[in-house]
Amino acid sequence: MSFNLLKGKKGIIFGALDANSIAWKTAETIHAEGGTFVLTNAPIAMRMGQIDELAKKTGSEIVPADATSEEDLDNLVSKSMEILGGKIDFVLHAIGMSVNVRKGRAYVDEKYDFTTKGWDVSALSFHKVMQSLYKADAMNEWGSIVALTYMAAQRTFPDYNDMADNKAYLESVARSFGYFFGKEKKVRVNTISQSPTPTTAGQGVKGFDNFISYADKMSPLGNATAQDCADYTVTLFSDFTRKVTMQNLFHDGGFSNTGVSQEIIDRFSE
Ligand SMILES: NC(=O)c1ccc[n+]([C@@H]2O[C@H](COP(=O)([O-])OP(=O)(O)OC[C@H]3O[C@@H](n4cnc5c(N)ncnc54)[C@H](O)[C@@H]3O)[C@@H](O)[C@H]2O)c1
């Protein structure tokens, strides 16, 4: 299915590590919808990942950037404009990593160096990306910027650890920067709050497999997949959502507004 929704639009996609990544599926879908883009990831992820394969498939160039480095981001923005031949219409921030989670530190036993690093990568990087785009006047009018988040920003999920705080910060940055980007440049900024999804970052969360089936049974429409997320992101990059900005948009099959589902009640009747 392709509608050419992004014909002529140019962008930057952060966070495609492997074929499971939400950013990977989004890149393929944007390509199918006629958009062109630069792919970027942290230099270390380039060695671990398979981004070359995605670049070949979508006819894209890769510009490495650590999303915590202002220098890397400024370089990425100027190189992208060179490669794409002008200003940018869409940006996807699909970056997340908690060192506390990786090292098995519980929320009540955080190592604050780890906390700071995870916050810089997962949350402050979104501000850094936008500040770099803003200062370079790199976005076209009616452009669209999206970051991915999770509902642990609003409600507690014990094993989501310090990522919950990072996502709350990320969502706040979308609102605050969205104001200035909207006023000055007519650019919209939103976050998509996605269902749990089996990716490298997702599977880092303890008990993820059980949690994903719980979420699926709680959601009237079932969990949103990575492909569903890619499709939704395309609509937010298209011209059909020009006045949607500064929003946190739940994309979770109805999970966020469900108190309990019949399937979960049935489990407790067994
Ligand atoms: N998987 C889920 O359950 C889920 C649910 C809701 C939201 N999200 C969010 O979706 C986004 C994408 O994650 P994913 O699930 O596709 O996992 P993923 O592991 O495929 O992607 C995470 C990406 O972040 C990149 N990254 C890490 N440090 C970086 C740095 N310093 N600079 C640049 N890039 C860096 C990684 O290289 C990787 O490509 C994340 O923000 C994640 O929190 C995921």
Ligand as a Chemical Component Dictionary entry (heavy atoms), coordinates in Angstrom:
data_LIG
# 
_chem_comp.id                   LIG 
_chem_comp.type                 NON-POLYMER 
_chem_comp.pdbx_formal_charge   0 
_chem_comp.three_letter_code    LIG 
# 
loop_
_chem_comp_atom.comp_id 
_chem_comp_atom.atom_id 
_chem_comp_atom.alt_atom_id 
_chem_comp_atom.type_symbol 
_chem_comp_atom.charge 
_chem_comp_atom.model_Cartn_x 
_chem_comp_atom.model_Cartn_y 
_chem_comp_atom.model_Cartn_z 
_chem_comp_atom.pdbx_ordinal 
LIG N1  N1  N 0  10.454 -0.945 21.954 1  
LIG C1  C1  C 0  9.506  -0.471 22.742 2  
LIG O1  O1  O 0  8.818  -1.184 23.472 3  
LIG C2  C2  C 0  9.223  1.020  22.721 4  
LIG C3  C3  C 0  7.989  1.491  23.210 5  
LIG C4  C4  C 0  7.749  2.873  23.225 6  
LIG C5  C5  C 0  8.758  3.739  22.772 7  
LIG N2  N2  N 1  9.946  3.226  22.317 8  
LIG C6  C6  C 0  10.985 4.175  21.870 9  
LIG O2  O2  O 0  11.232 4.016  20.499 10 
LIG C7  C7  C 0  12.522 4.563  20.219 11 
LIG C8  C8  C 0  13.287 3.613  19.302 12 
LIG O3  O3  O 0  13.638 2.437  19.999 13 
LIG P1  P1  P 0  13.422 0.956  19.444 14 
LIG O4  O4  O 0  12.452 0.270  20.328 15 
LIG O5  O5  O -1 13.169 0.986  17.982 16 
LIG O6  O6  O 0  14.831 0.273  19.776 17 
LIG P2  P2  P 0  16.263 0.222  19.019 18 
LIG O7  O7  O 0  17.186 -0.362 20.025 19 
LIG O8  O8  O 0  16.133 -0.457 17.724 20 
LIG O9  O9  O 0  16.607 1.771  18.796 21 
LIG C9  C9  C 0  17.228 2.599  19.742 22 
LIG C10 C10 C 0  18.269 3.402  18.972 23 
LIG O10 O10 O 0  18.889 4.417  19.774 24 
LIG C11 C11 C 0  20.198 4.567  19.228 25 
LIG N3  N3  N 0  21.101 5.307  20.112 26 
LIG C12 C12 C 0  21.511 4.956  21.368 27 
LIG N4  N4  N 0  22.402 5.856  21.815 28 
LIG C13 C13 C 0  22.543 6.799  20.845 29 
LIG C14 C14 C 0  23.312 7.985  20.735 30 
LIG N5  N5  N 0  24.153 8.398  21.718 31 
LIG N6  N6  N 0  23.219 8.725  19.582 32 
LIG C15 C15 C 0  22.402 8.337  18.583 33 
LIG N7  N7  N 0  21.640 7.212  18.653 34 
LIG C16 C16 C 0  21.716 6.457  19.755 35 
LIG C17 C17 C 0  20.623 3.106  19.081 36 
LIG O11 O11 O 0  21.806 2.960  18.322 37 
LIG C18 C18 C 0  19.401 2.527  18.422 38 
LIG O12 O12 O 0  19.464 2.635  17.012 39 
LIG C19 C19 C 0  13.184 4.814  21.582 40 
LIG O13 O13 O 0  13.030 6.177  21.926 41 
LIG C20 C20 C 0  12.352 3.957  22.507 42 
LIG O14 O14 O 0  12.396 4.387  23.850 43 
LIG C21 C21 C 0  10.182 1.897  22.274 44 
# 
loop_
_chem_comp_bond.comp_id 
_chem_comp_bond.atom_id_1 
_chem_comp_bond.atom_id_2 
_chem_comp_bond.value_order 
_chem_comp_bond.pdbx_ordinal 
LIG N1  C1  SING 1  
LIG C1  O1  DOUB 2  
LIG C1  C2  SING 3  
LIG C2  C3  SING 4  
LIG C2  C21 DOUB 5  
LIG C3  C4  DOUB 6  
LIG C4  C5  SING 7  
LIG C5  N2  DOUB 8  
LIG N2  C6  SING 9  
LIG N2  C21 SING 10 
LIG C6  O2  SING 11 
LIG C6  C20 SING 12 
LIG O2  C7  SING 13 
LIG C7  C8  SING 14 
LIG C7  C19 SING 15 
LIG C8  O3  SING 16 
LIG O3  P1  SING 17 
LIG P1  O4  DOUB 18 
LIG P1  O5  SING 19 
LIG P1  O6  SING 20 
LIG O6  P2  SING 21 
LIG P2  O7  DOUB 22 
LIG P2  O8  SING 23 
LIG P2  O9  SING 24 
LIG O9  C9  SING 25 
LIG C9  C10 SING 26 
LIG C10 O10 SING 27 
LIG C10 C18 SING 28 
LIG O10 C11 SING 29 
LIG C11 N3  SING 30 
LIG C11 C17 SING 31 
LIG N3  C12 SING 32 
LIG N3  C16 SING 33 
LIG C12 N4  DOUB 34 
LIG N4  C13 SING 35 
LIG C13 C14 SING 36 
LIG C13 C16 DOUB 37 
LIG C14 N5  SING 38 
LIG C14 N6  DOUB 39 
LIG N6  C15 SING 40 
LIG C15 N7  DOUB 41 
LIG N7  C16 SING 42 
LIG C17 O11 SING 43 
LIG C17 C18 SING 44 
LIG C18 O12 SING 45 
LIG C19 O13 SING 46 
LIG C19 C20 SING 47 
LIG C20 O14 SING 48 
# 
